[in-house]
Amino acid sequence: MAKEKKVSVRPLDDRVLIKPLEAEEKTAGGIVLPDTAKEKPQKGTVVAIGPGKLLEDGGRGEMSVKVGDTVLFGKYSGTEVTIAGEEHQIMREMDILAIVEG
C-alpha cells in the first residue's frame, strides 16, 4: 500500500483556502446536466486561513471565517489551485460573500 504524501498549505495575510463543493448533477426538475452545462461552484468549505491582514500598527486583523465554515463566494473570485490532486480556490477574505449557517 503506497503512503500518500500530505501537503500542507498555509495562506498568507487575509487569504483563505477553500475546497469548492461539487457542482450540481441535476436541476431541481430532475434533468441531468452534462459537464459542459454545469455552473462553476460558488459554495465551499474553508480548509485553511491566514493569520489576518497586517495593520498599520503592526498587529493583525481578526479573520471572520474559521476552518470548517461553509461559505459563499463570487463566481470568478480567487485563484484556482490544485493541491494533492484536488481543486481548491485561494482568495482574500473580502471576496467571501457570506457564511452559510445551519
N, CA, C and O of each residue as an XYZ file, in Angstrom:
408
protein
N       0.847     -1.171      0.000
C       0.000      0.000      0.000
C       0.898      1.241      0.000
O       1.726      1.407      0.896
N       0.739      2.099     -0.987
C       1.553      3.306     -1.100
C       1.094      4.340     -0.082
O      -0.102      4.528      0.137
N       2.047      4.994      0.525
C       1.736      6.022      1.506
C       1.502      7.346      0.784
O       2.326      7.766     -0.028
N       0.361      8.013      1.084
C       0.054      9.290      0.441
C       0.896     10.393      1.061
O       1.112     10.430      2.272
N       1.364     11.289      0.203
C       2.130     12.435      0.673
C       1.154     13.521      1.096
O       0.312     13.948      0.306
N       1.267     13.971      2.346
C       0.379     15.013      2.845
C       0.966     16.375      2.496
O       2.134     16.650      2.768
N       0.144     17.216      1.895
C       0.573     18.548      1.505
C      -0.056     19.541      2.471
O      -1.266     19.509      2.700
N       0.746     20.407      3.027
C       0.257     21.413      3.955
C       0.385     22.789      3.313
O       1.463     23.171      2.858
N      -0.719     23.528      3.278
C      -0.720     24.867      2.703
C      -1.191     25.844      3.768
O      -2.237     25.645      4.386
N      -0.417     26.898      3.977
C      -0.777     27.921      4.951
C      -0.905     29.251      4.220
O       0.102     29.840      3.826
N      -2.152     29.737      4.031
C      -2.336     31.022      3.333
C      -1.669     32.177      4.098
O      -1.515     32.124      5.318
N      -1.286     33.195      3.366
C      -0.668     34.373      3.958
C      -1.685     35.486      4.157
O      -2.698     35.537      3.460
N      -1.424     36.368      5.094
C      -2.239     37.549      5.385
C      -3.720     37.202      5.513
O      -4.077     36.325      6.299
N      -4.588     37.873      4.756
C      -6.039     37.662      4.897
C      -6.576     36.719      3.820
O      -7.733     36.829      3.415
N      -5.743     35.802      3.362
C      -6.186     34.850      2.340
C      -6.777     33.600      2.980
O      -6.442     33.228      4.105
N      -7.680     32.958      2.214
C      -8.416     31.788      2.692
C      -8.337     30.701      1.624
O      -8.509     30.987      0.439
N      -8.079     29.461      2.030
C      -8.069     28.322      1.124
C      -9.412     27.602      1.251
O      -9.807     27.203      2.347
N     -10.112     27.439      0.124
C     -11.464     26.878      0.115
C     -11.514     25.667     -0.801
O     -10.970     25.691     -1.905
N     -12.171     24.601     -0.337
C     -12.448     23.417     -1.161
C     -13.860     23.582     -1.692
O     -14.815     23.433     -0.930
N     -14.027     23.892     -2.998
C     -15.366     24.077     -3.553
C     -16.196     22.794     -3.455
O     -15.670     21.691     -3.601
N     -17.492     22.952     -3.208
C     -18.398     21.822     -3.202
C     -18.651     21.410     -4.639
O     -18.515     22.224     -5.553
N     -19.012     20.173     -4.846
C     -19.252     19.654     -6.188
C     -20.411     20.375     -6.855
O     -21.386     20.734     -6.195
N     -20.308     20.586     -8.157
C     -21.383     21.207     -8.927
C     -22.584     20.273     -8.966
O     -22.432     19.052     -8.921
N     -23.768     20.845     -9.048
C     -24.993     20.059     -9.092
C     -25.024     19.180    -10.340
O     -24.705     19.638    -11.437
N     -25.406     17.921    -10.169
C     -25.516     16.970    -11.277
C     -26.878     17.050    -11.955
O     -27.010     16.736    -13.138
N     -27.904     17.479    -11.190
C     -29.269     17.550    -11.712
C     -29.875     18.909    -11.398
O     -29.468     19.581    -10.450
N     -30.851     19.305    -12.205
C     -31.607     20.519    -11.925
C     -32.685     20.185    -10.896
O     -32.872     19.019    -10.549
N     -33.393     21.202    -10.407
C     -34.472     20.980     -9.457
C     -35.565     20.102    -10.061
O     -36.258     19.390     -9.335
N     -35.722     20.148    -11.368
C     -36.733     19.339    -12.053
C     -36.277     17.922    -12.360
O     -37.053     17.133    -12.898
N     -35.027     17.579    -12.027
C     -34.537     16.223    -12.227
C     -33.780     15.999    -13.514
O     -33.435     14.858    -13.819
N     -33.502     17.045    -14.290
C     -32.766     16.903    -15.546
C     -31.279     16.769    -15.233
O     -30.718     17.591    -14.509
N     -30.642     15.733    -15.778
C     -29.213     15.510    -15.568
C     -28.433     16.463    -16.464
O     -28.682     16.550    -17.666
N     -27.481     17.178    -15.859
C     -26.690     18.161    -16.603
C     -25.384     17.556    -17.110
O     -24.705     16.850    -16.364
N     -25.021     17.821    -18.365
C     -23.704     17.390    -18.843
C     -22.621     18.282    -18.226
O     -22.912     19.374    -17.738
N     -21.376     17.808    -18.253
C     -20.272     18.568    -17.658
C     -20.157     19.980    -18.208
O     -19.810     20.899    -17.466
N     -20.441     20.174    -19.488
C     -20.293     21.491    -20.108
C     -21.356     22.481    -19.649
O     -21.162     23.688    -19.793
N     -22.473     22.010    -19.103
C     -23.563     22.893    -18.688
C     -23.553     23.190    -17.194
O     -24.354     23.993    -16.715
N     -22.657     22.551    -16.458
C     -22.630     22.747    -15.011
C     -22.107     24.138    -14.669
O     -21.167     24.636    -15.289
N     -22.729     24.747    -13.678
C     -22.284     26.052    -13.186
C     -21.015     25.875    -12.355
O     -20.839     24.854    -11.691
N     -20.149     26.859    -12.395
C     -18.965     26.853    -11.555
C     -19.426     26.971    -10.108
O     -20.231     27.851     -9.804
N     -18.944     26.113     -9.197
C     -19.403     26.164     -7.798
C     -19.111     27.522     -7.166
O     -18.066     28.125     -7.412
N     -20.053     27.992     -6.350
C     -19.876     29.247     -5.630
C     -20.001     29.022     -4.132
O     -20.183     29.970     -3.368
N     -19.904     27.769     -3.717
C     -20.048     27.394     -2.318
C     -18.927     26.422     -1.996
O     -18.602     25.553     -2.806
N     -18.334     26.564     -0.819
C     -17.246     25.667     -0.461
C     -16.983     25.660      1.026
O     -17.619     26.382      1.794
N     -16.033     24.829      1.419
C     -15.648     24.681      2.816
C     -14.265     25.268      3.021
O     -13.355     25.016      2.231
N     -14.104     26.050      4.081
C     -12.818     26.662      4.410
C     -11.881     25.563      4.923
O     -12.202     24.855      5.877
N     -10.713     25.434      4.271
C      -9.738     24.409      4.616
C      -8.614     25.008      5.475
O      -8.120     24.357      6.396
N      -8.217     26.245      5.170
C      -7.134     26.903      5.917
C      -7.305     28.409      5.807
O      -7.838     28.914      4.818
N      -6.848     29.121      6.830
C      -6.912     30.588      6.818
C      -5.546     31.161      7.188
O      -4.749     30.529      7.881
N      -5.304     32.366      6.707
C      -4.077     33.067      7.049
C      -4.199     33.718      8.424
O      -5.250     33.629      9.059
N      -3.138     34.368      8.888
C      -3.133     34.989     10.211
C      -3.942     36.283     10.299
O      -4.169     36.781     11.402
N      -4.376     36.832      9.184
C      -5.129     38.089      9.188
C      -4.342     39.190      8.513
O      -3.122     39.112      8.372
N      -5.069     40.224      8.096
C      -4.456     41.350      7.395
C      -3.503     42.099      8.325
O      -3.815     42.325      9.494
N      -2.347     42.480      7.799
C      -1.369     43.240      8.579
C      -1.850     44.679      8.702
O      -2.088     45.346      7.695
N      -1.993     45.154      9.923
C      -2.477     46.506     10.192
C      -1.309     47.488     10.278
O      -0.155     47.086     10.428
N      -1.625     48.773     10.181
C      -0.581     49.805     10.226
C       0.209     49.793     11.524
O       1.394     50.125     11.531
N      -0.438     49.413     12.627
C       0.243     49.383     13.930
C       1.096     48.125     14.115
O       1.696     47.937     15.174
N       1.156     47.261     13.093
C       1.963     46.048     13.163
C       1.191     44.829     13.640
O       1.701     43.710     13.580
N      -0.036     45.033     14.115
C      -0.862     43.908     14.562
C      -1.545     43.229     13.381
O      -1.344     43.601     12.224
N      -2.340     42.247     13.696
C      -3.082     41.508     12.671
C      -4.571     41.672     12.897
O      -5.047     41.616     14.031
N      -5.316     41.877     11.798
C      -6.769     41.954     11.870
C      -7.343     40.562     12.118
O      -6.761     39.564     11.692
N      -8.473     40.492     12.802
C      -9.105     39.205     13.097
C      -9.865     38.699     11.877
O     -10.544     39.470     11.200
N      -9.752     37.407     11.599
C     -10.451     36.789     10.472
C     -11.893     36.493     10.873
O     -12.160     36.084     12.003
N     -12.827     36.704      9.930
C     -14.251     36.472     10.181
C     -14.648     35.022      9.971
O     -15.680     34.583     10.480
N     -13.846     34.275      9.229
C     -14.161     32.868      8.960
C     -13.179     31.980      9.711
O     -12.098     32.416     10.108
N     -13.580     30.722      9.895
C     -12.693     29.765     10.547
C     -12.694     28.467      9.736
O     -13.576     28.256      8.903
N     -11.732     27.622      9.971
C     -11.639     26.338      9.267
C     -12.907     25.537      9.548
O     -13.346     25.428     10.693
N     -13.487     24.979      8.488
C     -14.705     24.187      8.612
C     -15.963     24.938      8.233
O     -16.997     24.310      8.008
N     -15.914     26.282      8.153
C     -17.086     27.070      7.748
C     -17.439     26.775      6.298
O     -16.556     26.572      5.465
N     -18.737     26.753      6.002
C     -19.216     26.684      4.626
C     -19.506     28.110      4.195
O     -20.231     28.833      4.878
N     -18.945     28.516      3.069
C     -19.043     29.909      2.632
C     -19.532     30.012      1.196
O     -19.434     29.065      0.415
N     -20.062     31.189      0.868
C     -20.431     31.540     -0.500
C     -19.416     32.559     -0.998
O     -19.022     33.465     -0.263
N     -18.997     32.408     -2.246
C     -18.030     33.349     -2.821
C     -18.426     33.669     -4.253
O     -19.214     32.947     -4.863
N     -17.882     34.744     -4.782
C     -18.192     35.177     -6.139
C     -17.781     34.144     -7.177
O     -16.821     33.399     -6.981
N     -18.510     34.108     -8.276
C     -18.277     33.120     -9.335
C     -16.849     33.172     -9.873
O     -16.266     32.130    -10.171
N     -16.286     34.359    -10.000
C     -14.945     34.490    -10.559
C     -13.931     34.968     -9.523
O     -12.914     35.561     -9.883
N     -14.196     34.717     -8.249
C     -13.298     35.135     -7.171
C     -12.124     34.184     -7.020
O     -12.227     32.990     -7.303
N     -11.022     34.728     -6.577
C      -9.873     33.918     -6.216
C      -9.138     33.282     -7.378
O      -9.373     33.586     -8.547
N      -8.244     32.393     -7.009
C      -7.394     31.693     -7.958
C      -7.556     30.199     -7.745
O      -7.510     29.720     -6.612
N      -7.747     29.458     -8.838
C      -7.866     28.004     -8.743
C      -6.474     27.403     -8.596
O      -5.557     27.754     -9.338
N      -6.319     26.488     -7.624
C      -5.061     25.784     -7.410
C      -5.359     24.306     -7.196
O      -6.424     23.944     -6.695
N      -4.414     23.461     -7.577
C      -4.543     22.024     -7.349
C      -3.572     21.641     -6.244
O      -2.370     21.883     -6.349
N      -4.103     21.042     -5.184
C      -3.295     20.632     -4.047
C      -3.572     19.158     -3.802
O      -4.716     18.769     -3.571
N      -2.530     18.335     -3.851
C      -2.637     16.883     -3.659
C      -3.703     16.289     -4.575
O      -4.447     15.396     -4.169
N      -3.776     16.788     -5.815
C      -4.701     16.254     -6.798
C      -6.131     16.736     -6.687
O      -6.986     16.273     -7.442
N      -6.427     17.655     -5.768
C      -7.781     18.163     -5.592
C      -7.828     19.661     -5.882
O      -6.906     20.403     -5.543
N      -8.926     20.093     -6.519
C      -9.102     21.508     -6.860
C      -9.473     22.321     -5.612
O     -10.296     21.894     -4.802
N      -8.863     23.480     -5.474
C      -9.147     24.413     -4.385
C      -9.200     25.827     -4.956
O      -8.773     26.068     -6.085
N      -9.720     26.745     -4.177
C      -9.704     28.173     -4.503
C      -8.962     28.866     -3.367
O      -9.167     28.546     -2.196
N      -8.106     29.812     -3.717
C      -7.487     30.648     -2.696
C      -7.878     32.081     -3.014
O      -7.728     32.544     -4.145
N      -8.385     32.783     -1.991
C      -8.888     34.143     -2.212
C      -8.730     34.959     -0.944
O      -8.495     34.423      0.138
N      -8.863     36.259     -1.102
C      -8.848     37.152      0.060
C     -10.167     37.013      0.807
O     -11.199     36.688      0.220
N     -10.115     37.259      2.087
C     -11.328     37.151      2.909
C     -12.432     38.073      2.394
O     -13.610     37.729      2.483
N     -12.069     39.232      1.859
C     -13.080     40.176      1.373
C     -13.842     39.663      0.153
O     -14.899     40.199     -0.177
N     -13.316     38.616     -0.536
C     -14.004     38.006     -1.677
C     -15.082     37.015     -1.260
O     -15.881     36.574     -2.085
N     -15.101     36.665      0.030
C     -16.145     35.770      0.547
C     -17.382     36.614      0.805
O     -17.317     37.645      1.475
N     -18.517     36.162      0.265
C     -19.753     36.920      0.355
C     -20.535     36.634      1.634
O     -21.152     37.541      2.192
N     -20.520     35.385      2.106
C     -21.316     35.031      3.281
C     -20.862     33.706      3.864
O     -20.233     32.896      3.184
N     -21.191     33.495      5.140
C     -21.004     32.216      5.811
C     -22.368     31.546      5.864
O     -23.338     32.158      6.311
N     -22.458     30.289      5.413
C     -23.715     29.549      5.430
C     -23.893     28.942      6.821
O     -23.042     28.189      7.293
N     -24.993     29.272      7.463
C     -25.267     28.748      8.805
C     -26.408     27.747      8.759
O     -27.352     27.894      7.984
N     -26.307     26.736      9.596
C     -27.406     25.768      9.720
C     -27.305     24.601      8.894
O     -28.182     23.739      8.934
